[in-house]
């Protein structure tokens, strides 16, 4: 599969990816799960760069869910260290490649060091005009909706908005993805066929593509295959 084999005039504006299978990949090779996450981070950087190259406007990835805190303390610690190193390192390259980095999720539970890395990367890349790369970190879909409901309730209580004025647009404007289009395409690796609380409000009309391979084995060709599948489906719908 090459870029020439897809309709470059009908690319999805927003692709979301559930990067599943790092631990399974490592287990299958008989190596430490930390190495699976490390390899997954390398693949992610390559995919972000390629998405930017072919003209994808928004790319959102599920990096760490609120449920992931239930993993072993050692694995969570390794993941957090990897994420901080990744942001510190990738943020510099993202800036030179015109990639804008944003974060979706609750930063308050993260270490001060990781929070600083996030803020620094966002600030460094905020004026870039290439792909907007959303990192869903300490993200939970229901938690995001609860956050939005609380903010709207506060606005109602303070007479900033009437209950009758609450609409889909108002709710969308209180989500982490405010100002962005909903994902056209959601990809999940590792063979799991579920969305695991990933962007539940935003993905109700997204095309879903599930792949058997684990995330560290995901390639540029796999991204193109998913885009081709998306285009085949939307053609059938007459769009």
N, C-alpha and C positions, 0 to 999 in steps of 0.2 A: 504494500500500500504506500503510495506517494501522494504528496500534496496535489499533484496534477490529476489524481483520480477522484478528487472530490470537487464539488462546486464551490469555488472560492468566493462566489458572490452571495452564498447562502450559509455562511458560517454561523454557528450559534454565538450570540453575543456574550453569553455567560455560561461557563461550564463549572460544575461543582463536582468534586471528587472525594469519595470516602476511601482513603488510602489504607486498605485493610490487608493484613497478611504478613506484616514484618516479622512477627514472632513465629508464625508457622514456617516462613521461609528459612529462618535461622534454625528452627527445630529440625526441619528436613535435612539440613546440612550438618546437624550435630554441633552447632556453634552457639555461643552466648546470644540471647535475645537482643542485647545491646547492639550487637553487630548488625542485626537485622534492621533495627531502627536507624543505624548509621548509614547503611546501604540505601534504605528508603529515603533518607534525606538527600543523598546524592541524586537519586532518580527524580525527586521532586524538583530540585534545582534545574535539572535538564528539561523537565516538562514545562516548568514556568518559562524558561528561556525560549523553548520552542513555541509555546502558546503565544508569546509576545511576537515572535518572528512571523507567525502565519496570520496574525491579526485578530486574535481573540481579545475582546475588550475587558472581560472580567473572568478571573479564575479563583474559585474558592475551594480550599482544602480543609478536611477535618483532621486537624493535627492532634488534638487532645480533648477528649470529652469530659464532662463533669463526672461520668461514671468511671473514667480511667483512674481516678484517685483510689479505687478499690484494688488496684494491682499492688504487687509487693512494694514495700518502701524502697527497696534497692532499684527496682525497675523504674518507678516514678522519678526517683532522684536522678537516674541516668538519663531519662527522657528530658527532664527539665534542664539538665546541664547541656544536653545535645541541642535543645531548642535555643538556649541562650547563645551558645557558640555559633549555631546556624544563623541566627539573626544578626549577631555582631559581624560575622564574616560575609553573609549573603547581602546584608544591607548595603555594603559598600559597592558590591558588583551590581546590585539592582539599580542603584543610582546611576551608574555609568551606562546601564543598558535601558534607561528610561522606564523602569518598572516602578509602579507605585505600590507600596506595601501598606496594608491595613489589617487591623485585628478585630475579630468577632469573638466576643466572650467576656467573662468577668475577670478582670485583671487583679481584683483585690485579693484573691486567694494565692496569687503568685508571689514569689520572692521579690524583694526590692530590686535585686540585681536584674532579674528577668524583666521586671516592669520597666526599668531604666533602658534595657536593650530594646524593648518594644517601642517605647516612646522615642528613642533616638532614631530607630529605623524608620518609623512613621514620619518623623520630622524631616529626616534626610531626603526622603523620597516623595514628599507630599506634592511637589510641583511637577512630577513626572507625568507624561501624557501617554505612555504605552499601556500595557495590560495592568489592570488593578488586581493585585494579588492579595486576596483575603485569606488570612490564616485564622481558622476557627480554633481558638485555644482556650481551654477551660470553658467550652461551649456546651450548652444543653438546649435543645429546641423548646422544651416546655418552660425552662427557666427564662429563655428569651421572651416568650409570650407573657409570662408572669411579670417580668420587668416592664414590658410595654403596658400591660393592664394597670399596674401600680402607678406608672407615670401619667397615664390618661386619667385615672381616678383622682390623682393629685391635682391635675389641671381642672377637672370638674369641680373639685372641692374649693379651689381658689378662683372659681368663676372665670377661668381662662377659656373654657369651652363648655358648650351645652351638651347634655347627654344625647340629644337628638342629632347632634352634629358628628357623633362618632361613626366613622365609616371605615372601609377597607383601607383607604388612603391614609386616614389618621393613624390606624394601627401600624401600617407599613412604615410610616414616618417615625415610629417609636422603636423600630427594630434595629439591630446592628447594621443591617444592609440598607438603611435609609438612603435614598438618592440613587440606588442602583437597580437595574432591571432584575427581575426574578430569573433564576437559572433556567435555561432552555433545555439543558442536558445534565443529568446526574450520572456519574460513573462510579461503580463500586467494584473493587477487586476482591480476590480471594474466594469467590464462589458463593459468598453469603448473599441471600436475596431478601434484604430488608434495608431500611434507611437509618435505623438506629438513632432516631431523634435529630437527624441532620436537616436543618432548615425546614421544619414542617409547614410553616406558613408560606414560605417562598416557593416550595416545590410542588404545589398541588397540580400544576399543569406541565411539569417538567417531563421530558422523555427519560426513562430509566434504562441504563445499560449495565448489565452485570457480567463480569468477566471472571473466569476460573483462576487465572494466574494471580499470584501474590504480588503485592505492590513493588517489591524490589526487582521484579522481572518485567515491570511495565515499561513500555518503550514509546517512542514517538509514533511508530506504526500503529500501536494499540490506540493511541489518542485519535489518529486519523480514522481507524476502523470504527471507533465509537461515533465520530462525527459523520462518517458515511452512513452508519445505521440511523442516526438522527435525521439525516437528510432524506433517506429512503422513507422513513415514517412520516415526515412532514409532507413529502410529495404525495403520499397516499391520502393524506388529509386534505390535499388540495391547497396547501399553503404555499 
